[in-house]
Amino acid sequence: MVRLLVPKAHGRHGRATLLCHMADRQAAYLVGHVDGKAVSIFILPRESLPSFPRQHAALRRQQTHVCRQAGYEMVIAQIDRNVVLVIGRANSGHLLRVLNAYGTYPHG
């Protein structure tokens, strides 16, 4: 199950929330803008993380993983019972603020 808690981070404006499948799992897919640049947020159940071996290995070493993939900045972390991935052309510091804002919501 995907828990969808959508924070309002400074400079972020959400436009749409959709459900999609990644690694044969249901994921929430949000699209929006950070500082005028398109950003995608994927929220998956944490059980899907082994389907992404490089990111899974990185998150074993560090709480938040920041990298560049195919010209996009990407940040990923395990938060509560989810894996949250934020990707876009905005600078990684701004994407981290979106990711961290997600993690500030109370968990129930």
Backbone torsions as a table, in degrees:
resi	resn	phi	psi	omega
1	MET	NA	138.8	178.0
2	VAL	-99.3	124.7	174.8
3	ARG	-92.1	123.1	-175.1
4	LEU	-110.1	104.7	176.1
5	LEU	-120.4	112.8	-173.7
6	VAL	-105.9	108.4	178.8
7	PRO	-83.5	160.2	171.2
8	LYS	-103.7	102.9	178.6
9	ALA	-93.0	152.1	179.2
10	HIS	-54.0	126.4	176.9
11	GLY	81.9	4.1	-178.5
12	ARG	-109.1	132.0	177.3
13	HIS	-128.1	112.4	179.3
14	GLY	-75.8	148.4	-179.7
15	ARG	-121.8	-38.6	-175.9
16	ALA	-154.0	148.8	174.2
17	THR	-126.0	128.0	-177.3
18	LEU	-132.0	164.7	170.7
19	LEU	-108.9	140.2	177.6
20	CYS	-141.8	-179.9	176.6
21	HIS	-119.9	131.6	174.7
22	MET	-133.3	130.6	179.6
23	ALA	53.6	41.4	179.5
24	ASP	59.3	26.0	177.2
25	ARG	-126.2	150.5	175.0
26	GLN	-72.8	137.9	178.8
27	ALA	-137.1	145.0	170.7
28	ALA	-84.0	138.2	-179.1
29	TYR	-127.1	115.6	179.4
30	LEU	-112.6	139.6	174.9
31	VAL	-121.3	146.3	-179.5
32	GLY	-172.4	-160.3	-179.1
33	HIS	-133.3	141.9	172.1
34	VAL	-123.3	119.1	-178.1
35	ASP	50.3	41.5	176.2
36	GLY	79.0	4.2	-179.5
37	LYS	-112.7	137.9	-178.8
38	ALA	-61.7	137.2	-179.6
39	VAL	-138.2	142.4	174.2
40	SER	-116.8	140.8	176.9
41	ILE	-123.9	125.6	176.4
42	PHE	-113.6	133.2	178.9
43	ILE	-124.0	116.5	-176.5
44	LEU	-122.2	157.0	172.8
45	PRO	-65.7	144.7	-175.7
46	ARG	-61.1	-22.4	179.3
47	GLU	-66.0	-15.5	179.8
48	SER	-82.9	-11.6	-174.8
49	LEU	-56.5	-39.8	178.5
50	PRO	-60.4	-17.3	177.1
51	SER	-73.1	-10.6	179.1
52	PHE	-121.7	78.5	-168.6
53	PRO	-59.0	-39.6	-179.2
54	ARG	-66.0	-45.2	179.3
55	GLN	-68.2	-37.2	178.5
56	HIS	-61.6	-46.0	178.4
57	ALA	-62.6	-41.8	180.0
58	ALA	-63.1	-40.5	-178.4
59	LEU	-74.3	-13.8	171.1
60	ARG	-73.8	-28.4	-178.1
61	ARG	-91.1	-28.2	-175.2
62	GLN	-145.1	152.7	-176.8
63	GLN	-69.3	-38.3	179.3
64	THR	-128.5	132.9	-179.8
65	HIS	-108.6	129.1	178.3
66	VAL	-119.5	129.9	177.9
67	CYS	-154.4	176.9	177.3
68	ARG	-118.8	128.4	-179.3
69	GLN	-128.6	118.8	174.0
70	ALA	49.6	42.8	177.3
71	GLY	85.1	3.1	179.3
72	TYR	-114.8	145.1	170.9
73	GLU	-81.1	143.4	-179.6
74	MET	-140.3	136.2	172.2
75	VAL	-128.4	142.2	-177.2
76	ILE	-144.5	143.4	177.4
77	ALA	-155.3	156.3	170.9
78	GLN	-92.5	122.0	-178.4
79	ILE	-129.2	120.6	-178.4
80	ASP	58.0	-123.2	-179.1
81	ARG	-100.0	15.8	-175.7
82	ASN	-124.0	162.8	165.3
83	VAL	-109.3	126.2	-178.4
84	VAL	-115.0	125.3	-179.7
85	LEU	-121.4	126.7	177.7
86	VAL	-118.7	126.1	-176.3
87	ILE	-137.5	140.2	178.5
88	GLY	175.3	-174.3	-179.0
89	ARG	-93.4	-3.0	174.7
90	ALA	-67.7	158.9	-179.0
91	ASN	-67.9	150.6	-172.8
92	SER	-60.0	-30.0	176.9
93	GLY	-61.8	-39.2	178.0
94	HIS	-70.5	-38.0	177.5
95	LEU	-66.0	-36.2	176.6
96	LEU	-62.7	-36.8	177.5
97	ARG	-62.4	-40.1	177.1
98	VAL	-64.1	-47.1	179.0
99	LEU	-59.6	-46.5	179.9
100	ASN	-66.2	-33.2	177.3
101	ALA	-65.3	-37.6	176.4
102	TYR	-59.2	-42.2	-176.8
103	GLY	-73.0	-6.1	-179.1
104	THR	-89.4	-5.5	-178.6
105	TYR	-77.6	146.4	179.2
106	PRO	-66.9	145.4	-178.8
107	HIS	-104.5	136.2	-179.1
108	GLY	-130.5	NA	NA
